[in-house]
Amino acid sequence: MKALIDTCVIVDILQKREPFCHAAMEILLSVSNRKCAGILTAKAITDISYILRRSIHNEEDVRKLLRILFTLFEVNDTFSADCELAVDSPIKDYEDAVMIQTASRIGADCIVTRNLKDYQLSPLPVFSPEQFLSELAKEETFEEQNSEKDQVPCKQ
């Protein structure tokens, strides 16, 4: 599954925001273990940098964390066309509309955010971190069941 991860989920991990950081960390582990493809937007990276600088006050540490994000996540640009299409979106929050347009263009299967209410009109599935983890577990179970069916029984 290819999931566009919202900034808030990453910040939950990096700032250890309770109670949100636990599910967010599980998503990070799933991305790290290649159970799913995690995607961030370039704008999310700059937003995360800004938020971290304000809380950490150490540019070197912020850059180390950003390097880790670049290692784990695919980072995609938001195009001007995404921004333009978002202007006419039924999504009221413009930033969220831009994120939906970007996710659609890059072929994401879903968006993961804690801000579900602003994404109600999204044409893509939108999951909370907990819902996303549940979907991943279902997908993993389905794949395991299908791989067992594909195995050829041993001859006796």
PyRosetta script that sets phi, psi and omega in degrees:
from pyrosetta import init, pose_from_sequence

init()
pose = pose_from_sequence("MKALIDTCVIVDILQKREPFCHAAMEILLSVSNRKCAGILTAKAITDISYILRRSIHNEEDVRKLLRILFTLFEVNDTFSADCELAVDSPIKDYEDAVMIQTASRIGADCIVTRNLKDYQLSPLPVFSPEQFLSELAKEETFEEQNSEKDQVPCKQ")
pose.set_psi(1, 137.5)
pose.set_omega(1, -178.6)
pose.set_phi(2, -107.7)
pose.set_psi(2, 111.0)
pose.set_omega(2, -172.8)
pose.set_phi(3, -119.6)
pose.set_psi(3, 129.0)
pose.set_omega(3, 172.2)
pose.set_phi(4, -83.8)
pose.set_psi(4, 120.2)
pose.set_omega(4, -174.8)
pose.set_phi(5, -98.2)
pose.set_psi(5, 128.8)
pose.set_omega(5, -179.6)
pose.set_phi(6, -73.0)
pose.set_psi(6, 152.4)
pose.set_omega(6, -179.1)
pose.set_phi(7, -52.6)
pose.set_psi(7, -41.8)
pose.set_omega(7, -175.5)
pose.set_phi(8, -59.7)
pose.set_psi(8, -33.2)
pose.set_omega(8, -179.0)
pose.set_phi(9, -67.4)
pose.set_psi(9, -42.0)
pose.set_omega(9, 179.4)
pose.set_phi(10, -68.4)
pose.set_psi(10, -42.2)
pose.set_omega(10, 179.4)
pose.set_phi(11, -65.0)
pose.set_psi(11, -33.5)
pose.set_omega(11, 176.2)
pose.set_phi(12, -57.3)
pose.set_psi(12, -40.1)
pose.set_omega(12, 179.3)
pose.set_phi(13, -70.3)
pose.set_psi(13, -53.1)
pose.set_omega(13, -171.9)
pose.set_phi(14, -66.5)
pose.set_psi(14, -29.7)
pose.set_omega(14, 179.0)
pose.set_phi(15, -103.6)
pose.set_psi(15, 5.2)
pose.set_omega(15, 177.8)
pose.set_phi(16, 51.6)
pose.set_psi(16, 46.7)
pose.set_omega(16, -179.5)
pose.set_phi(17, -71.8)
pose.set_psi(17, 120.5)
pose.set_omega(17, 176.1)
pose.set_phi(18, -86.9)
pose.set_psi(18, 143.9)
pose.set_omega(18, -2.4)
pose.set_phi(19, -91.4)
pose.set_psi(19, 10.6)
pose.set_omega(19, -169.4)
pose.set_phi(20, -77.7)
pose.set_psi(20, -24.2)
pose.set_omega(20, -171.0)
pose.set_phi(21, -66.0)
pose.set_psi(21, -24.9)
pose.set_omega(21, -176.2)
pose.set_phi(22, -67.1)
pose.set_psi(22, -51.1)
pose.set_omega(22, 178.3)
pose.set_phi(23, -65.9)
pose.set_psi(23, -39.1)
pose.set_omega(23, 178.9)
pose.set_phi(24, -61.9)
pose.set_psi(24, -40.0)
pose.set_omega(24, 178.4)
pose.set_phi(25, -66.1)
pose.set_psi(25, -36.7)
pose.set_omega(25, 176.9)
pose.set_phi(26, -63.2)
pose.set_psi(26, -37.6)
pose.set_omega(26, 176.5)
pose.set_phi(27, -65.3)
pose.set_psi(27, -44.6)
pose.set_omega(27, 177.9)
pose.set_phi(28, -58.0)
pose.set_psi(28, -42.6)
pose.set_omega(28, 178.2)
pose.set_phi(29, -65.5)
pose.set_psi(29, -38.0)
pose.set_omega(29, 177.7)
pose.set_phi(30, -64.5)
pose.set_psi(30, -39.6)
pose.set_omega(30, 176.7)
pose.set_phi(31, -66.6)
pose.set_psi(31, -45.8)
pose.set_omega(31, -179.0)
pose.set_phi(32, -60.8)
pose.set_psi(32, -37.5)
pose.set_omega(32, -179.5)
pose.set_phi(33, -88.5)
pose.set_psi(33, 9.4)
pose.set_omega(33, 176.4)
pose.set_phi(34, 60.3)
pose.set_psi(34, 31.3)
pose.set_omega(34, 174.0)
pose.set_phi(35, -80.6)
pose.set_psi(35, -18.4)
pose.set_omega(35, 175.7)
pose.set_phi(36, -154.9)
pose.set_psi(36, 164.1)
pose.set_omega(36, 176.0)
pose.set_phi(37, -99.8)
pose.set_psi(37, 118.3)
pose.set_omega(37, 178.2)
pose.set_phi(38, -96.9)
pose.set_psi(38, 134.3)
pose.set_omega(38, -178.1)
pose.set_phi(39, -124.0)
pose.set_psi(39, 137.6)
pose.set_omega(39, 170.9)
pose.set_phi(40, -120.1)
pose.set_psi(40, 154.0)
pose.set_omega(40, 172.7)
pose.set_phi(41, -89.7)
pose.set_psi(41, 156.2)
pose.set_omega(41, 176.6)
pose.set_phi(42, -59.6)
pose.set_psi(42, -36.1)
pose.set_omega(42, 177.5)
pose.set_phi(43, -64.0)
pose.set_psi(43, -38.1)
pose.set_omega(43, 177.3)
pose.set_phi(44, -61.1)
pose.set_psi(44, -39.7)
pose.set_omega(44, 179.1)
pose.set_phi(45, -61.2)
pose.set_psi(45, -44.2)
pose.set_omega(45, -179.9)
pose.set_phi(46, -68.0)
pose.set_psi(46, -37.0)
pose.set_omega(46, 177.3)
pose.set_phi(47, -65.4)
pose.set_psi(47, -42.9)
pose.set_omega(47, 179.0)
pose.set_phi(48, -62.1)
pose.set_psi(48, -43.0)
pose.set_omega(48, 178.0)
pose.set_phi(49, -58.2)
pose.set_psi(49, -47.4)
pose.set_omega(49, -179.6)
pose.set_phi(50, -60.3)
pose.set_psi(50, -46.8)
pose.set_omega(50, -178.8)
pose.set_phi(51, -63.8)
pose.set_psi(51, -43.1)
pose.set_omega(51, -179.9)
pose.set_phi(52, -66.0)
pose.set_psi(52, -41.2)
pose.set_omega(52, 179.1)
pose.set_phi(53, -58.8)
pose.set_psi(53, -38.7)
pose.set_omega(53, 180.0)
pose.set_phi(54, -68.3)
pose.set_psi(54, -29.9)
pose.set_omega(54, -177.1)
pose.set_phi(55, -97.6)
pose.set_psi(55, -32.5)
pose.set_omega(55, -176.5)
pose.set_phi(56, -91.1)
pose.set_psi(56, -36.4)
pose.set_omega(56, -178.9)
pose.set_phi(57, 61.2)
pose.set_psi(57, 29.0)
pose.set_omega(57, 178.9)
pose.set_phi(58, -141.8)
pose.set_psi(58, 103.7)
pose.set_omega(58, -174.9)
pose.set_phi(59, -59.6)
pose.set_psi(59, -37.8)
pose.set_omega(59, -179.8)
pose.set_phi(60, -63.4)
pose.set_psi(60, -42.8)
pose.set_omega(60, 178.4)
pose.set_phi(61, -66.6)
pose.set_psi(61, -39.1)
pose.set_omega(61, 177.5)
pose.set_phi(62, -60.6)
pose.set_psi(62, -46.0)
pose.set_omega(62, -179.1)
pose.set_phi(63, -64.1)
pose.set_psi(63, -36.4)
pose.set_omega(63, 176.1)
pose.set_phi(64, -60.8)
pose.set_psi(64, -44.9)
pose.set_omega(64, 179.1)
pose.set_phi(65, -64.2)
pose.set_psi(65, -39.4)
pose.set_omega(65, 178.2)
pose.set_phi(66, -64.0)
pose.set_psi(66, -40.5)
pose.set_omega(66, 177.8)
pose.set_phi(67, -60.0)
pose.set_psi(67, -40.1)
pose.set_omega(67, 178.3)
pose.set_phi(68, -62.4)
pose.set_psi(68, -43.3)
pose.set_omega(68, 179.0)
pose.set_phi(69, -61.0)
pose.set_psi(69, -42.4)
pose.set_omega(69, 178.7)
pose.set_phi(70, -64.5)
pose.set_psi(70, -30.0)
pose.set_omega(70, 178.5)
pose.set_phi(71, -72.5)
pose.set_psi(71, -40.3)
pose.set_omega(71, -174.0)
pose.set_phi(72, -85.8)
pose.set_psi(72, -37.5)
pose.set_omega(72, -171.4)
pose.set_phi(73, -108.7)
pose.set_psi(73, 149.9)
pose.set_omega(73, 167.3)
pose.set_phi(74, -78.4)
pose.set_psi(74, 134.5)
pose.set_omega(74, 179.5)
pose.set_phi(75, -115.7)
pose.set_psi(75, 123.0)
pose.set_omega(75, -178.8)
pose.set_phi(76, -115.7)
pose.set_psi(76, 146.3)
pose.set_omega(76, 176.8)
pose.set_phi(77, -76.9)
pose.set_psi(77, 152.2)
pose.set_omega(77, 167.1)
pose.set_phi(78, -94.9)
pose.set_psi(78, 128.4)
pose.set_omega(78, -177.7)
pose.set_phi(79, -92.0)
pose.set_psi(79, 160.3)
pose.set_omega(79, 176.9)
pose.set_phi(80, -60.2)
pose.set_psi(80, -33.4)
pose.set_omega(80, 178.5)
pose.set_phi(81, -63.7)
pose.set_psi(81, -36.0)
pose.set_omega(81, 177.0)
pose.set_phi(82, -61.4)
pose.set_psi(82, -43.6)
pose.set_omega(82, -179.7)
pose.set_phi(83, -65.8)
pose.set_psi(83, -40.6)
pose.set_omega(83, -179.2)
pose.set_phi(84, -68.1)
pose.set_psi(84, -44.4)
pose.set_omega(84, 178.9)
pose.set_phi(85, -64.0)
pose.set_psi(85, -33.5)
pose.set_omega(85, -179.2)
pose.set_phi(86, -66.0)
pose.set_psi(86, -24.8)
pose.set_omega(86, 179.1)
pose.set_phi(87, -59.1)
pose.set_psi(87, -37.8)
pose.set_omega(87, -177.9)
pose.set_phi(88, -95.8)
pose.set_psi(88, 9.7)
pose.set_omega(88, -179.2)
pose.set_phi(89, -71.8)
pose.set_psi(89, 148.2)
pose.set_omega(89, 173.9)
pose.set_phi(90, -74.3)
pose.set_psi(90, -7.7)
pose.set_omega(90, 177.9)
pose.set_phi(91, -72.4)
pose.set_psi(91, 124.0)
pose.set_omega(91, -174.1)
pose.set_phi(92, -69.5)
pose.set_psi(92, -39.8)
pose.set_omega(92, -179.6)
pose.set_phi(93, -81.1)
pose.set_psi(93, 114.8)
pose.set_omega(93, -174.3)
pose.set_phi(94, -59.8)
pose.set_psi(94, -44.2)
pose.set_omega(94, 179.8)
pose.set_phi(95, -59.4)
pose.set_psi(95, -40.1)
pose.set_omega(95, 178.2)
pose.set_phi(96, -67.4)
pose.set_psi(96, -37.9)
pose.set_omega(96, 177.3)
pose.set_phi(97, -63.3)
pose.set_psi(97, -39.2)
pose.set_omega(97, 176.9)
pose.set_phi(98, -63.9)
pose.set_psi(98, -41.9)
pose.set_omega(98, 179.8)
pose.set_phi(99, -62.8)
pose.set_psi(99, -41.0)
pose.set_omega(99, 178.4)
pose.set_phi(100, -63.4)
pose.set_psi(100, -44.3)
pose.set_omega(100, 179.0)
pose.set_phi(101, -61.8)
pose.set_psi(101, -43.3)
pose.set_omega(101, 179.1)
pose.set_phi(102, -63.5)
pose.set_psi(102, -46.4)
pose.set_omega(102, 179.9)
pose.set_phi(103, -59.8)
pose.set_psi(103, -41.9)
pose.set_omega(103, 179.0)
pose.set_phi(104, -64.0)
pose.set_psi(104, -45.6)
pose.set_omega(104, -177.5)
pose.set_phi(105, -64.1)
pose.set_psi(105, -38.3)
pose.set_omega(105, -176.4)
pose.set_phi(106, -85.6)
pose.set_psi(106, -1.6)
pose.set_omega(106, 176.7)
pose.set_phi(107, 81.1)
pose.set_psi(107, 27.5)
pose.set_omega(107, 175.9)
pose.set_phi(108, -67.3)
pose.set_psi(108, 146.0)
pose.set_omega(108, 177.6)
pose.set_phi(109, -81.7)
pose.set_psi(109, -25.3)
pose.set_omega(109, -177.1)
pose.set_phi(110, -164.8)
pose.set_psi(110, 172.5)
pose.set_omega(110, 174.2)
pose.set_phi(111, -120.2)
pose.set_psi(111, 139.1)
pose.set_omega(111, 177.6)
pose.set_phi(112, -115.0)
pose.set_psi(112, 122.3)
pose.set_omega(112, -178.0)
pose.set_phi(113, -154.7)
pose.set_psi(113, 159.3)
pose.set_omega(113, 170.6)
pose.set_phi(114, -88.7)
pose.set_psi(114, -9.0)
pose.set_omega(114, -174.4)
pose.set_phi(115, -95.9)
pose.set_psi(115, 60.4)
pose.set_omega(115, -174.4)
pose.set_phi(116, -65.2)
pose.set_psi(116, -34.1)
pose.set_omega(116, -173.5)
pose.set_phi(117, -61.9)
pose.set_psi(117, -34.6)
pose.set_omega(117, -178.6)
pose.set_phi(118, -79.2)
pose.set_psi(118, -7.2)
pose.set_omega(118, -177.4)
pose.set_phi(119, -109.6)
pose.set_psi(119, 14.1)
pose.set_omega(119, -174.7)
pose.set_phi(120, -59.0)
pose.set_psi(120, -29.3)
pose.set_omega(120, -178.2)
pose.set_phi(121, -95.9)
pose.set_psi(121, 10.5)
pose.set_omega(121, -178.4)
pose.set_phi(122, -66.7)
pose.set_psi(122, 134.3)
pose.set_omega(122, 175.3)
pose.set_phi(123, -73.2)
pose.set_psi(123, -19.3)
pose.set_omega(123, 176.3)
pose.set_phi(124, -92.3)
pose.set_psi(124, 150.7)
pose.set_omega(124, 172.8)
pose.set_phi(125, -62.1)
pose.set_psi(125, 140.0)
pose.set_omega(125, 178.5)
pose.set_phi(126, -126.8)
pose.set_psi(126, 126.0)
pose.set_omega(126, -175.8)
pose.set_phi(127, -121.9)
pose.set_psi(127, 147.2)
pose.set_omega(127, 166.2)
pose.set_phi(128, -71.9)
pose.set_psi(128, 164.1)
pose.set_omega(128, 177.3)
pose.set_phi(129, -55.3)
pose.set_psi(129, -40.9)
pose.set_omega(129, 179.6)
pose.set_phi(130, -65.8)
pose.set_psi(130, -43.2)
pose.set_omega(130, 177.8)
pose.set_phi(131, -62.8)
pose.set_psi(131, -40.1)
pose.set_omega(131, 179.4)
pose.set_phi(132, -62.6)
pose.set_psi(132, -43.7)
pose.set_omega(132, 178.4)
pose.set_phi(133, -62.1)
pose.set_psi(133, -37.6)
pose.set_omega(133, 176.5)
pose.set_phi(134, -64.3)
pose.set_psi(134, -42.8)
pose.set_omega(134, 177.2)
pose.set_phi(135, -62.9)
pose.set_psi(135, -40.7)
pose.set_omega(135, 177.8)
pose.set_phi(136, -62.6)
pose.set_psi(136, -41.5)
pose.set_omega(136, 179.3)
pose.set_phi(137, -63.7)
pose.set_psi(137, -41.4)
pose.set_omega(137, 177.2)
pose.set_phi(138, -62.1)
pose.set_psi(138, -44.8)
pose.set_omega(138, -179.6)
pose.set_phi(139, -62.4)
pose.set_psi(139, -41.6)
pose.set_omega(139, 179.8)
pose.set_phi(140, -65.3)
pose.set_psi(140, -41.9)
pose.set_omega(140, 178.0)
pose.set_phi(141, -63.5)
pose.set_psi(141, -43.3)
pose.set_omega(141, 178.9)
pose.set_phi(142, -60.5)
pose.set_psi(142, -45.7)
pose.set_omega(142, -179.6)
pose.set_phi(143, -64.6)
pose.set_psi(143, -39.1)
pose.set_omega(143, 177.8)
pose.set_phi(144, -63.9)
pose.set_psi(144, -43.1)
pose.set_omega(144, 179.6)
pose.set_phi(145, -63.3)
pose.set_psi(145, -41.1)
pose.set_omega(145, -179.9)
pose.set_phi(146, -70.7)
pose.set_psi(146, -34.2)
pose.set_omega(146, 179.5)
pose.set_phi(147, -70.7)
pose.set_psi(147, -31.2)
pose.set_omega(147, 176.5)
pose.set_phi(148, -67.3)
pose.set_psi(148, -36.9)
pose.set_omega(148, 178.6)
pose.set_phi(149, -66.9)
pose.set_psi(149, -33.5)
pose.set_omega(149, -177.0)
pose.set_phi(150, -77.8)
pose.set_psi(150, -13.6)
pose.set_omega(150, -177.6)
pose.set_phi(151, -73.9)
pose.set_psi(151, 136.8)
pose.set_omega(151, 178.8)
pose.set_phi(152, -85.5)
pose.set_psi(152, 129.7)
pose.set_omega(152, -179.4)
pose.set_phi(153, -67.1)
pose.set_psi(153, 147.5)
pose.set_omega(153, 178.5)
pose.set_phi(154, -73.2)
pose.set_psi(154, 145.1)
pose.set_omega(154, 175.3)
pose.set_phi(155, -79.7)
pose.set_psi(155, 143.7)
pose.set_omega(155, 179.6)
pose.set_phi(156, -95.4)
pose.dump_pdb("model.pdb")
